[in-house]
Amino acid sequence: MPNNGSELTREELEALQSESLMSSSMSEDGRGGAYQVVKHDLASEETSLGFNESAIDMINERFTRQLRVGLVDVLRTTPRIHIERVKIEKYSSYLSGLRAPQSVNTVKFEPLRGYSLIVIDPIVIFSSLDNFFGGIGKGHSTLLPGRMFTPTETSIIRIMLNIIFGSLKEAWSPIIALEFVSTASEINPQFAQIADENDLVIVSRFVLSLDAQTEGTISIATPFISLKPIRDLLRSRIQTGEDNDAKGNQWREDLSDACTHAKLNLKVNLAEISSTVSELQNLNVDDILYFNKPEFAWAETDGSRIFTAEIGAKGNNSAVKINNFVHQQEKNRD
């Protein structure tokens, strides 16, 4: 059967139905070139990211540092921020843990696919509002049912979102350059549909405390499918970091081993006397040089003072007793 470019040949159809193609890792393309054959099951649901979730944890740590700095600049107070371990769960499970009303913001993480959620507890907004106007960070614990955020509270939400966007951009910059666009805001999480109920989302939660008695959370939920295109970047970032750490540790061990076996000439200097050329020319055998004996002698190597020492004797041998290590600032001062 001739192949007009849009139909499969009988040999190709038979190959697709056979197990030989699926079990083969390399095949010929008919023009002498080899191509890779990868088995893929369309009916299976991949439940692992394909990289260590520690990559997201590292990003969250950078985000927390930037968020703390941003909030200090705006609120003039240093919030305590606790990072919870990143979770991968179904979107329905994530929504079930949220209680309306909340500040639910649908955000586009460009150039990633789909949309993400940034959910801010009302108590965080109220505490931030109180701090913003000179209070101590004390706010209402909940938003009363049926009440919307006031224009002032909405302004605080926008300020906080801008801080969050800047912090996320900085935290993700070693992996990928992201831009953030807020597309919608709700107070009921059930109205924000960024994924189907059974779709997986990656959830990062941050617990904020602006005073000693109140704390609330900021959570960021990103669909699993959004991070799949960049999982190689996340995986390589973690592997590179671990590889660098291992090489760095090995380098330090080798350097330490080389240094500890290096040979040094140690010289003990009891004192130094200032003289002139004429005085040296007039010295004769058995002349006595007078000087004030210092409290300690110096143990030196290559002209650098290393230890203070005392001159003495041990049996029939002269001996030096090491007292203290000379710190670098003392060396420079001398």
N, C-alpha and C positions, 0 to 999 in steps of 0.2 A: 504494500500500500504506500503510495507516494506521500511524502511529508511536505505539506505546503507552508509549514511554519506555524500553523495554528492547531494541528492535530498530532497526537502521539502515534508513533509507529507501533506495530504489533509487538516488536521486540521490547520497546520501551514500556508498553502496558504489562507485558509478562514480567519484566524486571521489577516493576513497581509492586506486583502481586507476590513476588518471590521473596524469601527470607535472605537470599544471597546478597541482595543490594543492601539490606538493612544491617547485615552483619559485616559488610565490607567497610573498611575505613578509608581506603584509597581506591580510585577507579580511573580508567582512561576516558578522556572526553571524545575520542575518535579522531583527534587532530594531534595526538602524541603528547598531550598535556594531561597532568594529573589534577584531580579535584577532590576535595574533602567531602565525605558523606557523613552527616551527623543525624542520628536517630532522634526524632522528636515526636512526642505523643501529644496531640492536640487536645485530648480529653483529660489530660492530667493537669492539676493545678499546682504550680510551683509555690511552695510555702516558705522557701528560704530566699534571702536577698541575694545570695551568691557572694557576699562579702561579710566580714566580721562586723557585727553591730557596733563594735568599739569605734568604728569610723564616725558614726553618728554621735556617739558619746563624746568623742574628741571635739567635734564641731560644736556640740552643746556646751562644752566647757569654755571654748573660745567665745561663744555667744553670751554666756553668763558674765564673763569678764567685761565684755563690751557693753552689755545691758546695764551692769552696775555703774559703770562710768557715765553712761548716758543719763541714767536716772539721777545720779548725783548732780550733774550739771543743771538739770531742770528742777528737781525737787529740793536740792540743797540738803539732802540727807542720804546716808548710806544704807540701802536696804540689805537685809540678809536674804540670800537666794540659795535655795537647796535644789539640786538637780536630782530628779528621779531617773531611774534606769529606763532607757528607751524601750518601748513596747511595740510589738507587732501584733495587731488584733483586728478582728472584723470591724467594719465601720459601724454595724449595728451595736456591737458591744461598746464601742467608744461612745456612741450617742447615749446609750443607756446609763452611762456614768455621769452625764451632764444633766443638771437640773435648771430649768428655765426659772427666772430670766437670767441671761448671761449676755455679755458683749461678744457676739459671734460674728466674725469677720471673714468673708470669703476673699481669698487673696490668690493672685496669679503669680507663680514663681517663674518668671521668664528666664531662659527658654525652655523650662521643663513643661511636660505635658500636663494637662488637667489643672485643677484648682486645689488649694489647700485651705485649711481653717486655722485661724488664730483666735482662741477663745480666752477672754479675760474675765476673771471673777469680778462681780460688782464690788466686793470689798476692797479689791486692789484699786479700782477706780476711785471709790470714795476716800480711801486713805491717801491716795495720790492727790486728790483734789484738796483735801485738808492740808497736806504738806505744801502744796503749791501756793496756798494763800496764807502760809505762815503758821499753820497748826502743828500738832505733834503727830499727825498721821493717824488719828482716830477717825473711823468712819463707820457707817451702818454695815451690819453684817450681810444683809440681803437687800435686794430690790423688791419692793412690794409688788405683788401680782397686779398686772394691769397697768403699772406705771412705766412709762417710757423714760429713757434718759433725757435729762434736760439739756438745753443748748450748751451750758457750761460743762456738764459732764461729757457731752459729745466732743467738745473741744479737747478735754483731757484725754479722751480715748484716741483722738487723732494724733495728739502729741506723743502718746505712748506708742501708737502704731509706728510713727516715724522713727522713734528710738529703736523699736524692735526691728524695723526694716533695715536701719543702718547697722545694727548689731549683727543681724543675720547675713547681710552682705559681706561684712568684714569676716565673719566666722567661716563662710563658705568660700571665700576668695582663694584659699590654696587649692580648692578642688575645682570650682567652676565660678565664673562671673555671673551673678544673678541680679536681676532687677525685680522689684516688687510693685504690683499694682493692686490696690484694694478695689474690688468690684461690687461688693454688697455687704450690708450689715443687718443683722437680725438680733432679736433678743431670745428667740426660741430656737435651740439647736436643731429641732426636727425639721425646720424649714430650710436648712442649709444642706443641700444634697450634692456633695462633691464626689460621691461614689455610691455604688449599689450596696445593699445591706450586707452581702456576703463578701464584698471586696475587702482586701487587706489594706490597712493604713499603718503608717509608722507614726507613733505618738511620742512626743517629748513633752514632759511636764516640768514646770519650774515653780517652786513654792516660794513666794515673796512675803517677807515680813517687814513692814515699814515702822512698826512699833513693837513693844514687848507683848502685846495682847492680841493683836490681829494678824492674820496671815491668809493669803489667798493664792490661787494658782493661775499661771498662764500656760496654756497648752497649745501645742502646734501639731496638727494632724496632716500628714502628707500621704496621698495615695501611693500604695506600693508600686503601681504601674508608672508613676512619675519618676521614680529613682532607678528603674530598671535600665534605662539607656545609659546612665552614668555609673553603674555599679562597678565597671572595670576601673574607673577613676578612683572610686572609693576603696576598692580592693588594693590597687597598686599603691595608694597613699599609705594604707596601713602596713603593707608588706615592706615598702621602702623605709618607713619609720622603724619597724622592727629590725630590718636588715642593718640600718645605720646604727641603731643602738648596739647590736651584736658586734659590728665592726669596731665601734667606738670602745666598747668594753675590752675587746681583744687588743686594740691598740694601746689602751691604758695599761693592760697587764704586761704587754711586751715592753713598753716604755719603762714601767716600774722595775721589771726584771733586769733590763739593761742598766738602769741607773744604780740599782742596788749592788751590782757586780762591778761597777766602775771603780778603778783604783785612784786614790787621792794621796797627795803628799801633805801630811799634817805637820805644821811647824808651830811650836810654842814660843811666843815672844813675851819675855818678862817685862821689858821696858824699852823705850826709845829715848835717845839723848840727842839734843841739838848741839852741833859743834860747827867749827869753821875749818877751812882748809889749813890755815896757819896753825891752829891748835893741833890738828892731826899730824902736821909735819914735825911739831915739837914733842910729840909723845915718844917716850923711851920705854924700854922693857922695865917691868915692875912698877910703872906709874899706876896710880889708882884713880879711877873715875868715880866721882860721887854723883848720886842722883837719888831722888825720892822714890822709894819703892812703892808702886801702886798696890791697891788692895788686891787686885786680881791680875793674872797674866792673860794673854789672849792666845787662843788656839786658832790658827789661821790655815787656810788652804788657798793657794793661787792668789795670795794677796787679800783675800776676803776674811774678815773676822767671823768665826762660826760660833765659838763657845768662849765663856769666861772660865778660867781655870786657876787652880792653886798648885804651886810647885812644892814638892815634898819628896819623901823617900819611902820605899817599900823594901825592907830588908837591906840588901847591898845595892839595890838599884834606885836610881832617881825615878820619880813618878810624877804624874800630873793628874790631879783630881778635877774632873769636869763638873762645873757648877750649873751654868744656865746657858740656854740657847740664845744667841743674839738675834733679835728680831730685825727685819729688814729696815724699819724706820730708824733703829739705833745705829745700824751700819751706815745709813745715809747721813745721819747726823754727825757721826764721827768722821 
